[in-house]
Structure formats: C-alpha cells, structure tokens
Amino acid sequence: MTWVDIFLLLLIFFFGFGGYQRGLVRELFDLVFLGLGLGFALRFFVPLGTALQRVSGAPGPNCKMIAFLVIFLLIALLVLSLGMHLDQMHVHDSSAPRSVKFGLGAILGALKGLFMAWLFLLALHHLPLLDPSTRKALHTAPVAQAVQGLQPTFVVLGRALIPKDTAVWLIPELERRF
C-alpha cells in the first residue's frame, strides 16, 4: 500500500463522512450540480470564450478558462441554492428515518469521493509530480487500481455529457491510464 492508496482512502472516507453529516438531499443536489455544471460548462465554454476573446482581446485559452468557470459557477449557484431550499423543507419531513437519510447521504458522499479520487489520479498521471519508482508502484497499489477500474464508467458518463467538439481532445485524455 502506497501513500497514494492511503490518501485515496482518506479522501473517500472524508467525502462519505461529509455526506453523512449533510444528508441525502444535499448530497443528491451536489451530484446533480456536478453533472449539470460540467455538462453545461463543457457544452458552452468554447462559444462563450470565443465571444469573450473578441470583446476583450485577451488570449483565447484564458478567455475559455474564464468562460468555463463562469458557467460552472452559475450552474453551481442555481442548483446548490435550490438544493439548500429543498433541504430546509426536507428537514421537517419525517417520512424517512433520520438514519436512512444520513446513511444514504454517506453513500452518495463516498461515490462523490470516488469520482474525486479518480480525478486526483488523472491529475497525477498528467502532471510530472511523481518519480518513476512511485509511478511504477501505482501499478500494483490496490486502492489506486480499484479507483482506476472505475475509469470506463466515468468515461461513459463523460461521453454522455461532453459535446463532440470537446470530446475529440478530452476523451482520449480521460481514457489514459497509469
């Protein structure tokens, strides 16, 4: 077991614990926000970035990054505020036992933690932060390999959310493994 395995386990645990504390409704809306936010941002950041570049004269990659962040954060604001409102309404609802609400929140939080762990491994793969021996050790690290095993699921979700013009360059990057 490597330091990456320990970090991934802690990441999944803390997301699961956070999901337990927040409950089902907030975790569900977090997942909806991630899906909608990434979907809309990936769909519209290129045209908005191009328009922003024409208006401001700033470099294209900077404008596209700003456009992505603006769209992502606007969707986050809308979805998470709706989730908080529904959560306040749901607090007083006694149709489901408290342990069920918070237990399901923990499961959704752990799933979100798995996605974040996969993104962490993806970032480690693309950034030159690891020496060759650590990179080689990740091939046999049990937790890292289990998280990498979920890659086809995340790539299928990515194909569903990502527009064709963005998928041309993004999907091959998502499919790369250690």
C-alpha positions in Angstrom: 0.0 0.0 0.0 1.5 3.4 -1.1 0.9 6.9 0.2 -1.5 7.4 -2.7 -3.6 4.5 -1.5 -3.8 6.0 1.9 -4.7 9.4 0.5 -7.4 7.9 -1.7 -8.9 6.0 1.2 -8.9 9.2 3.4 -10.4 11.2 0.5 -13.3 8.7 0.0 -13.8 8.4 3.8 -14.0 12.2 4.3 -16.4 12.6 1.4 -18.5 9.8 2.8 -18.4 11.4 6.3 -19.3 14.7 4.9 -22.2 13.1 3.1 -23.4 11.6 6.3 -23.3 15.0 8.0 -25.0 16.8 5.2 -27.7 14.2 4.4 -29.3 12.7 1.3 -30.8 15.8 -0.2 -27.7 18.0 -0.2 -25.5 15.2 -1.5 -28.0 14.4 -4.2 -28.0 18.0 -5.3 -24.2 18.1 -5.2 -24.2 15.2 -7.7 -26.8 17.0 -9.8 -24.7 20.1 -9.7 -21.6 18.3 -10.7 -23.3 16.7 -13.7 -25.2 19.8 -14.9 -22.4 22.1 -14.1 -19.8 20.1 -16.0 -22.3 19.3 -18.8 -23.3 23.0 -19.4 -19.7 24.3 -18.9 -18.3 21.8 -21.4 -21.1 22.4 -23.9 -20.9 26.3 -23.9 -17.4 27.3 -22.8 -15.9 27.4 -26.3 -18.5 29.7 -27.9 -18.6 32.0 -24.8 -14.8 32.0 -24.6 -14.6 32.9 -28.3 -17.1 35.8 -27.8 -15.2 37.0 -24.7 -11.9 36.9 -26.7 -13.5 39.0 -29.4 -14.8 41.6 -26.9 -11.8 41.8 -24.6 -8.9 40.9 -26.9 -7.4 38.6 -24.2 -5.7 35.3 -25.2 -8.1 32.5 -26.2 -7.2 29.9 -23.6 -7.6 32.4 -20.8 -11.0 33.5 -22.1 -12.1 29.9 -22.5 -11.0 29.1 -18.9 -12.9 32.1 -17.6 -16.0 31.1 -19.6 -15.8 27.6 -18.2 -15.5 28.8 -14.6 -18.3 31.4 -15.0 -20.8 28.9 -16.5 -19.8 26.2 -13.9 -20.2 28.6 -11.0 -23.5 30.0 -12.3 -24.9 26.5 -12.5 -23.5 25.7 -9.1 -25.2 28.8 -7.6 -28.6 27.8 -9.1 -28.5 24.1 -8.3 -27.0 24.3 -4.8 -29.3 27.1 -3.7 -32.3 25.0 -4.9 -30.8 22.1 -3.0 -30.4 24.1 0.2 -34.0 25.3 -0.1 -35.3 21.7 -0.6 -33.1 20.5 2.2 -34.7 23.0 4.6 -38.1 21.8 3.6 -36.9 18.2 3.9 -35.5 18.7 7.5 -39.0 18.8 8.9 -40.2 15.9 6.8 -40.4 12.7 9.0 -41.3 10.3 6.2 -37.9 8.6 6.2 -35.9 7.8 9.4 -33.0 10.1 10.1 -30.5 7.2 9.9 -31.7 6.4 6.4 -31.4 10.0 5.2 -27.9 10.4 6.5 -26.8 6.9 5.6 -27.8 7.4 2.0 -26.0 10.8 2.2 -22.9 8.9 3.3 -23.2 6.5 0.3 -23.6 9.4 -2.1 -20.7 11.3 -0.5 -18.5 8.2 -0.9 -19.4 7.9 -4.5 -18.5 11.6 -5.0 -15.3 10.8 -3.2 -14.6 8.0 -5.7 -15.0 10.5 -8.5 -12.7 13.0 -6.9 -10.2 10.2 -6.2 -10.3 9.3 -9.9 -9.8 13.0 -10.9 -6.8 13.0 -8.5 -5.3 10.0 -10.2 -5.9 11.6 -13.6 -4.1 14.8 -12.4 -1.2 12.7 -11.1 -1.0 11.0 -14.4 -0.8 14.2 -16.4 1.4 16.2 -14.1 5.1 15.5 -13.7 4.9 15.2 -9.9 5.8 11.5 -9.4 9.2 10.0 -9.8 9.4 6.8 -11.9 9.5 4.4 -8.9 6.3 5.9 -7.4 4.6 5.8 -10.7 5.6 2.1 -11.1 4.4 1.4 -7.6 0.9 2.7 -8.5 0.6 -0.2 -11.0 0.3 -2.6 -8.0 -1.3 -0.3 -5.5 -4.7 -1.9 -4.6 -6.8 1.2 -3.9 -5.3 3.2 -6.9 -6.1 0.2 -9.2 -9.6 -0.2 -7.8 -10.3 3.5 -8.4 -8.7 3.2 -11.9 -11.1 0.3 -12.5 -14.0 2.7 -12.4 -12.5 4.7 -15.3 -14.7 3.1 -18.0 -17.8 4.2 -16.0 -16.6 7.7 -15.7 -15.6 7.8 -19.4 -19.1 6.7 -20.5 -20.6 9.4 -18.3 -18.1 11.9 -19.9 -19.2 10.8 -23.4 -22.8 11.5 -22.5 -22.1 14.9 -21.1 -19.3 16.2 -23.3 -20.1 17.7 -26.7 -18.5 16.2 -29.8 -16.0 19.1 -30.5 -14.7 18.9 -26.9 -14.8 15.1 -26.8 -12.3 14.9 -29.6 -9.5 16.1 -27.4 -10.9 15.4 -23.9 -12.0 11.8 -24.1 -8.5 10.4 -25.1 -7.1 12.2 -22.1 -9.7 10.7 -19.8 -9.0 7.2 -21.2 -5.3 7.3 -20.4 -4.1 5.1 -17.5 -1.0 4.9 -15.4 
